[in-house]
């Protein structure tokens, strides 16, 4: 008795693209949440500074922070809806980068108005813009990461040039003469006219390098995600296709762990079922009616066996053979086989079939056999033969379910014990029990 697997062909699927798009939307929502939290933290920081240190901030700061928060909430609410547009995520990051950079260019450091605006670049810095690029990576979009990094760099330089263009005199590192001493360095660096163009080059250079690395990391993350989704979709497709030809449990085990179907010996219980009087039943009916009735009956039987962690190894025309304990583990294979037998009797009663069942337990050899192009899963051994002979011997004794001694020892139901029986093809006599 064996079961043959079928060769599967590859097929294209769009499920990986759909799942990736969903992950991008979820990541973008998460980025907006982080953005809102960051803006809220800035709001509390500025307000706390005002309340506890006496520093009076420009009130437009609160207006700007409130506007940033509102934009984020609106954007998060339309992500994934019919109002969502591809350009919105680029627009909101452009607004963020422009808003922060223009703050450095136009928001006075002091309300007195006599502090040079260039000091904002020295007192604070470009690190305020790094979180924007970091949050963009949550969207799993390398284009958005590069867009955000570019917007930050361009905005930072635009703000810097706006401030510098309004200065009457500027100093930079190039104004130091070779061999300049301590006083010269202090005089240039601490001068309110010092702009530090070289510092801006370093800042934006490192930021863009970090942006490129993060974009590359996102590209790799997308590839890993696609590979995982494709593998999962392929596993599901194979299981669905293979399950039409082999037991679903075997199909899943074969996909999850092919080595589990390697030839091995395990303790298991074997159930062999056959329809009594099927020849007479089929003779009086059309072939179409017989097939329809048989398919419905065997489908119900397979469901019963699956519910008790059994595996239908083979449909044998008007019957089947199932195993409990291999290839799927079972803590109590004998009890599971008995419970399944009672369920099969109920199915047979509902469909007006009369069935015979043989149950045997012991060491069973199982595994997939065959060539590299064609594989079959089978169980064999004395236990399998004994179950088959017990099913056939049920006709002799007039009993629906016969058990061997190993199965009978684990049943919680009443059994009828017969004297040792001679079973065809079995050497020696066998203790036989009938399920009451």
Buried (B, 14 or more C-beta within 10 A) or exposed (E): BBBBBEEEEEEEBEBBEEBBEEBBBBBBBBBBBBBBEBBEEBBEEBBEEBEEEEEEBBEEBBEBBEEBBEBBEEBBEEBBEEEBEEEBBBEBBBBBBBBBBBBBBBBEBEEEEEBBBBBBBBEEBBEBBBBBBBBBBBBBBBEBBBBBBBBBBBBBBBBBBBBBEEBEEBBBBEBBEEEEEEEEEEBBEEBEBBBBBEBBEEBBEEBBEBBBEBBEEBBEBBEEBBEEBBEEBBEEBBBEBBBEEBBBBBBBBBBEEEEBBEEEEBBBBBBBBBBBEBEEBBEEEEEEEBEEBBEEBBEBBBEBBBEBBBBBBBBEEBBBBBBBBBBBEBEBBBBBBBBBBBBBBEBBEEBEBEBBBBBBBBEBBBBBBEEEEEBBBBBBBBBBBBBBBBBBBBEEBEBBBBBBBBBBEBBEEEBBEBEEBEBEEBEEEBBBBBBE
